Amino acid sequence: MIWAQLFIHCWFNVVKDIIRRQIVPEGCHMPRIADARLEGRILDAAYRLWTENGEHALTMRAVARAARTTTPTLYERFSHKSDLLALLRRRARLNLFSALRPSHSPVEACRRALDFFTAHPHDYRLISDDWAMAFACKESMPSFEFIKRRLAAQLGGEPGRHTRLALSLVALLHGTATLLHSSNAHKQIYRDFRQACISACAALIHAASPKLPLSKRSSPVYQDRALRRARPKRRHNR
């Protein structure tokens, strides 16, 4: 009886070794269990490098080191840096949307957008670098859709009717943000640029009011008056 048990035990081990060799060839190793949180760590590390030091700091080796992984492991998940940038761009768009969401009016949304662009220059670059291409390809752009909804709430109609106006506002914001990032402007000049941009946005929105006749809305004289009316009044100290 004991010999029979030993024979069965030995035969079982032999069969197990044969099966194992067929599944895992000699010289190979069993694959590691995938780290479900690794991709999140990689994206967090890449975003931190980008926001702190810009694109020149975003190398695959630096990302792997910051994410506490190896460069080959990083390439298994992101074959090129552009794949990583695409996800970082999506995160930057969501950050902008979070900054705009508390806005109750389109002018407030424009003000918050400009403040976000100036406070987060690296996020601004992520968003603006391919904005036109993303718009042409009809990619998800939550902030742009939000501005259109706020325009519809104030001016009436469906959000889609205000696409051209929303594009005009984006052009103003983009141009101003580019000016503010391209030079070390004095604080007073910075305030003047910022206020001029917000006033122009307010004037465009006011000029699009359906209560005004189309001929009056397109009049340069009226638009100039609307621009002056949109500027906040300065209080003089007595």
C-alpha positions in Angstrom: 0.0 0.0 0.0 2.8 2.4 0.9 4.7 1.6 -2.4 1.5 2.3 -4.3 1.1 5.7 -2.6 4.8 6.6 -3.3 4.4 5.6 -7.0 1.3 7.8 -7.4 3.0 10.7 -5.7 6.1 10.5 -7.9 4.0 10.1 -11.0 2.0 13.1 -10.1 5.1 15.3 -9.7 6.5 14.1 -13.1 3.3 14.9 -14.9 3.2 18.3 -13.2 6.7 19.1 -14.3 5.9 18.1 -17.9 2.8 20.4 -18.0 4.8 23.3 -16.5 7.5 23.0 -19.1 4.9 23.1 -21.9 3.2 26.2 -20.5 6.4 28.1 -19.6 9.3 27.4 -22.0 12.7 26.9 -20.4 14.5 30.2 -19.8 11.3 32.2 -19.5 9.7 33.5 -16.4 6.1 33.6 -15.3 4.6 37.0 -16.1 4.2 39.4 -13.3 0.8 40.3 -12.0 -0.2 43.6 -13.5 -0.2 46.6 -11.2 -3.7 48.1 -11.6 -2.5 51.4 -10.1 0.7 51.7 -12.2 -0.9 53.7 -15.1 -2.4 56.2 -12.6 1.1 56.6 -11.0 2.6 57.2 -14.5 0.0 59.8 -15.4 0.3 61.6 -12.1 4.1 61.6 -12.4 4.0 62.9 -16.0 1.5 65.6 -15.1 3.6 66.7 -12.1 6.8 66.9 -14.3 4.9 68.9 -17.0 3.3 71.4 -14.7 6.5 72.0 -12.7 9.0 72.3 -15.6 7.2 72.1 -18.9 7.8 69.8 -21.9 11.6 69.7 -21.7 11.3 67.8 -18.4 8.8 65.2 -19.8 11.2 62.5 -20.9 10.2 58.8 -20.8 13.1 58.1 -18.5 12.2 60.9 -16.1 8.5 59.8 -16.0 9.5 56.2 -15.3 11.8 57.3 -12.5 9.1 59.6 -11.0 6.5 56.8 -11.2 8.8 54.3 -9.5 8.9 52.0 -12.5 11.2 51.1 -15.3 11.5 52.6 -18.7 10.7 49.4 -20.5 7.6 49.0 -18.4 6.5 52.5 -19.3 7.0 51.8 -23.0 4.7 48.8 -22.6 1.9 51.1 -21.8 2.8 54.2 -23.7 4.8 53.5 -26.9 5.4 57.2 -27.6 5.5 60.4 -25.6 2.6 61.7 -27.7 0.4 59.0 -26.2 1.2 60.3 -22.8 0.6 63.9 -23.9 -2.8 63.1 -25.2 -3.9 61.9 -21.7 -2.3 64.9 -20.1 -4.1 67.2 -22.5 -7.4 65.5 -21.5 -6.6 66.1 -17.8 -5.8 69.8 -18.5 -9.1 70.2 -20.2 -11.0 68.7 -17.3 -9.1 71.0 -14.9 -10.2 74.0 -17.0 -13.8 72.8 -16.9 -13.6 72.4 -13.1 -12.5 76.1 -12.9 -15.3 77.3 -15.1 -18.2 75.2 -13.6 -19.0 77.7 -10.8 -19.7 80.5 -13.4 -23.2 81.8 -13.5 -22.8 83.9 -16.7 -20.7 83.7 -19.8 -18.7 86.8 -18.8 -17.8 85.1 -15.5 -16.8 82.0 -17.4 -14.5 84.1 -19.6 -12.9 85.7 -16.6 -12.3 82.4 -14.9 -10.9 80.9 -18.1 -8.4 83.8 -18.5 -7.4 83.5 -14.8 -6.9 79.8 -15.2 -4.7 80.3 -18.3 -2.5 82.8 -16.6 -2.2 80.9 -13.4 -1.4 77.5 -15.1 0.8 78.3 -18.2 1.7 74.7 -18.8 -1.9 73.6 -18.7 -2.7 76.4 -21.1 -0.1 75.1 -23.5 -1.5 71.6 -23.4 -5.0 73.0 -24.1 -4.0 75.5 -26.8 -1.4 73.6 -28.8 -4.0 71.5 -30.7 -7.2 73.3 -29.9 -8.1 74.1 -33.5 -7.4 70.5 -34.6 -9.5 69.2 -31.7 -12.3 71.5 -32.6 -12.2 70.5 -36.3 -12.2 66.8 -35.2 -15.1 67.4 -32.9 -13.3 66.1 -29.9 -14.9 66.4 -26.4 -14.4 70.0 -25.3 -16.4 70.4 -22.1 -15.4 74.0 -21.4 -16.3 75.2 -24.9 -19.7 73.5 -24.6 -20.2 75.0 -21.1 -19.6 78.5 -22.5 -22.2 77.9 -25.2 -24.7 76.7 -22.6 -24.1 79.8 -20.5 -24.6 82.0 -23.7 -27.9 80.2 -24.4 -29.1 80.7 -20.8 -28.4 84.5 -21.1 -29.3 85.1 -24.8 -31.9 82.4 -25.4 -32.0 79.7 -28.0 -30.1 76.5 -28.2 -26.4 76.3 -27.4 -25.5 75.4 -30.9 -26.8 78.8 -32.2 -24.0 80.5 -30.2 -21.0 78.5 -31.6 -19.6 81.5 -33.6 -19.9 83.8 -30.6 -18.2 81.3 -28.4 -15.4 81.0 -30.9 -15.0 84.8 -30.9 -14.7 84.7 -27.1 -12.1 81.8 -27.3 -10.1 83.8 -29.8 -10.0 86.8 -27.4 -9.1 84.7 -24.4 -6.4 82.9 -26.4 -4.9 86.0 -27.8 -4.7 87.7 -24.4 -3.3 84.7 -22.6 -0.6 84.4 -25.3 0.3 88.1 -24.8 0.5 87.7 -21.1 2.7 84.6 -21.3 5.0 85.9 -24.0 6.4 88.8 -22.0 7.2 89.8 -18.5 4.5 92.4 -18.3 4.3 94.9 -15.5 1.5 94.3 -13.1 -0.4 97.4 -14.3 0.0 96.3 -17.9 -1.2 92.8 -17.0 -4.3 94.3 -15.3 -5.0 96.5 -18.3 -4.7 93.6 -20.8 -6.9 91.4 -18.6 -9.6 94.0 -18.1 -9.6 94.9 -21.8 -10.1 91.3 -22.7 -13.0 90.8 -20.2 -14.6 94.1 -21.4 -14.4 93.0 -25.0 -16.0 89.7 -24.1 -18.8 91.4 -22.3 -19.3 93.8 -25.2 -19.5 91.0 -27.7 -22.1 89.2 -25.6 -24.1 92.3 -25.0 -24.1 93.1 -28.7 -25.5 89.6 -29.5 -28.6 90.3 -27.4 -31.7 89.4 -29.4 -33.5 92.5 -28.0 -31.4 94.7 -30.2 -32.0 95.1 -34.0 -29.4 93.4 -36.2 -28.5 96.7 -37.8 -27.7 98.2 -34.4 -25.8 95.2 -33.2 -23.5 95.3 -36.2 -22.9 99.1 -35.9 -19.3 100.0 -35.0 -20.6 103.0 -33.0 -22.9 100.8 -30.9 -20.1 98.2 -30.4 -17.8 101.0 -29.2 -20.5 102.2 -26.7 -21.1 98.6 -25.5 -17.4 98.2 -24.9 -17.2 101.4 -22.8 -20.3 100.3 -20.9 -18.8 96.9 -20.1 -15.8 98.5 -18.4 -16.2 98.7 -14.6 -16.3 102.1 -13.1 -13.4 103.2 -11.1 -13.9 104.5 -7.7 -12.0 107.7 -6.8 -10.8 108.2 -3.3 -11.9 111.4 -1.8 
